[in-house]
Amino acid sequence: MNKPTLYADTNIPSYLHYRGSDPKALEKQASTRQWWKEERPFFEVFASRVVEKELADGVFAGKDEALAEVRRLTYLVRTSAVRQTAERLLDAHVVPETVQDDAVHLAFAIVHGVDYLLSWNRAHLVNPDTQAKLAWFWATWGMRPPLVVSPDTIPKVALGENIRRRD
């Protein structure tokens, strides 16, 4: 039986290797590290060159470790279908035009049939409004979106939850 698939947004490796003292960031780091250690083995985890580029362009302590982490993952290929899907997501206002890379991350997951997109981006990705817009996108375009979750909202094997996608 194949493992469920997951696309890791840029902020996942960033929080894994966060070096700072902000209490909210430290909470996210602890949750991310716990998920990565305990639950990640139950998933096939992917990233993309876009994730790598966002990390490389950033200026933060832990950047080298975050880049090394993401480079150990399998990258999904950026195809013309990924570009077209990102454009459709932006045109449909699933995410704002000002955050085009968020549309690209979603497009990778949609085009490659990924089950989950793991992110801490509650403003544009991990929220009920975006999930509702993705359901509309699926109904309109016939392209199955991922469930967009954070390390604290994704179903967990350790809690006896079913991690298999049901459509």
C-alpha positions as CSV (number, residue, x, y, z in Angstrom):
1,M,0.0,0.0,0.0
2,N,1.4,3.4,-1.0
3,K,1.8,6.1,1.6
4,P,-0.3,9.3,1.4
5,T,1.6,12.1,-0.3
6,L,2.5,15.5,1.1
7,Y,4.0,18.7,-0.3
8,A,6.0,20.7,2.3
9,D,5.6,24.4,2.0
10,T,8.7,26.6,2.5
11,N,7.9,27.4,6.1
12,I,8.1,23.8,7.2
13,P,11.9,23.4,6.8
14,S,12.2,27.0,8.0
15,Y,10.5,26.1,11.3
16,L,12.3,22.8,11.6
17,H,15.6,24.8,11.8
18,Y,14.3,28.1,13.4
19,R,16.9,29.8,15.6
20,G,15.2,32.5,17.6
21,S,13.3,33.3,20.7
22,D,9.8,34.3,19.6
23,P,7.4,32.3,21.7
24,K,4.8,31.7,18.8
25,A,7.6,30.7,16.4
26,L,9.0,28.3,19.1
27,E,5.5,26.7,19.4
28,K,5.3,26.2,15.7
29,Q,8.9,24.8,15.7
30,A,8.0,22.3,18.4
31,S,4.9,21.2,16.6
32,T,6.7,20.9,13.3
33,R,9.6,19.0,14.8
34,Q,7.3,16.6,16.6
35,W,5.3,16.0,13.4
36,W,8.5,15.6,11.3
37,K,9.9,13.0,13.8
38,E,6.8,11.0,14.6
39,E,4.5,11.3,11.6
40,R,6.6,12.1,8.6
41,P,7.6,8.4,8.1
42,F,4.0,7.6,7.3
43,F,4.0,10.0,4.3
44,E,5.8,10.4,1.1
45,V,7.0,14.0,1.3
46,F,7.8,16.2,-1.7
47,A,9.0,19.8,-2.2
48,S,9.9,21.8,-5.3
49,R,12.6,24.1,-6.7
50,V,10.3,26.9,-5.7
51,V,10.6,25.9,-2.0
52,E,14.4,25.7,-2.4
53,K,14.5,29.1,-4.1
54,E,12.4,30.8,-1.4
55,L,14.7,29.3,1.3
56,A,17.8,30.3,-0.6
57,D,16.5,33.9,-1.1
58,G,15.7,34.2,2.6
59,V,18.0,35.7,5.2
60,F,17.7,33.8,8.5
61,A,19.7,31.8,11.0
62,G,19.3,28.1,10.2
63,K,19.0,28.7,6.5
64,D,21.8,26.3,5.5
65,E,20.1,23.5,7.6
66,A,16.7,24.3,6.1
67,L,18.1,24.1,2.6
68,A,19.9,20.8,3.4
69,E,16.6,19.4,4.7
70,V,14.6,20.3,1.7
71,R,17.2,19.1,-0.7
72,R,16.8,15.6,0.8
73,L,13.2,15.5,-0.5
74,T,12.0,14.5,-3.9
75,Y,11.1,17.6,-6.0
76,L,8.0,17.7,-8.1
77,V,8.5,18.9,-11.6
78,R,7.3,22.3,-12.7
79,T,5.4,21.7,-15.9
80,S,3.2,23.8,-18.1
81,A,0.2,22.3,-16.3
82,V,1.6,23.6,-13.0
83,R,2.0,27.1,-14.5
84,Q,-1.5,27.1,-16.0
85,T,-3.0,25.8,-12.7
86,A,-1.3,28.5,-10.7
87,E,-2.7,31.1,-13.1
88,R,-6.2,29.6,-12.7
89,L,-5.9,29.7,-8.9
90,L,-4.9,33.4,-9.1
91,D,-7.6,34.2,-11.6
92,A,-10.2,32.5,-9.4
93,H,-8.8,34.4,-6.3
94,V,-8.2,31.2,-4.4
95,V,-5.1,33.1,-3.1
96,P,-4.4,36.8,-3.6
97,E,-2.3,37.9,-6.6
98,T,0.3,39.3,-4.2
99,V,1.3,35.8,-3.1
100,Q,1.9,34.1,-6.4
101,D,4.2,31.5,-4.9
102,D,1.4,30.3,-2.7
103,A,-0.6,29.6,-5.9
104,V,2.4,27.8,-7.3
105,H,2.7,25.6,-4.2
106,L,-1.0,24.7,-4.5
107,A,-0.6,24.1,-8.2
108,F,2.3,21.6,-7.7
109,A,0.1,19.7,-5.2
110,I,-3.0,19.8,-7.5
111,V,-1.2,18.8,-10.7
112,H,0.8,16.0,-9.1
113,G,-2.2,14.7,-7.2
114,V,-0.7,15.2,-3.8
115,D,-2.9,14.4,-0.8
116,Y,-1.8,17.1,1.7
117,L,-0.1,20.5,1.5
118,L,1.6,21.1,4.8
119,S,2.1,24.7,5.8
120,W,1.9,27.3,8.6
121,N,0.6,29.9,6.2
122,R,-2.8,30.5,7.9
123,A,-3.3,33.9,6.0
124,H,-3.5,32.4,2.5
125,L,-3.4,28.6,2.7
126,V,-4.4,26.8,6.0
127,N,-7.8,28.3,6.6
128,P,-11.5,27.3,5.9
129,D,-11.9,30.1,3.3
130,T,-9.1,28.7,1.1
131,Q,-10.4,25.1,1.6
132,A,-13.8,26.2,0.4
133,K,-12.3,28.0,-2.6
134,L,-10.4,24.8,-3.4
135,A,-13.6,22.8,-3.3
136,W,-15.1,25.2,-5.8
137,F,-12.0,24.9,-7.9
138,W,-12.3,21.1,-7.9
139,A,-16.0,21.3,-8.9
140,T,-15.3,23.9,-11.6
141,W,-12.0,22.6,-13.1
142,G,-12.2,18.9,-12.1
143,M,-8.8,19.0,-10.5
144,R,-8.6,17.5,-7.0
145,P,-6.9,19.8,-4.5
146,P,-4.8,18.7,-1.5
147,L,-6.1,19.1,2.0
148,V,-4.2,22.1,3.2
149,V,-3.1,21.5,6.8
150,S,-0.6,22.5,9.4
151,P,1.5,20.2,11.6
152,D,-1.1,20.7,14.3
153,T,-4.2,20.0,12.1
154,I,-3.0,17.1,9.9
155,P,-4.4,13.7,10.9
156,K,-2.0,11.8,13.1
157,V,-1.2,8.1,13.2
158,A,-0.1,8.4,16.8
159,L,-3.6,9.5,17.7
160,G,-5.2,6.7,15.8
161,E,-6.5,9.0,13.0
162,N,-6.9,7.9,9.4
163,I,-4.3,9.6,7.3
164,R,-5.7,8.2,4.0
165,R,-7.5,10.7,1.8
166,R,-11.1,10.1,1.2
167,D,-12.8,11.9,-1.7
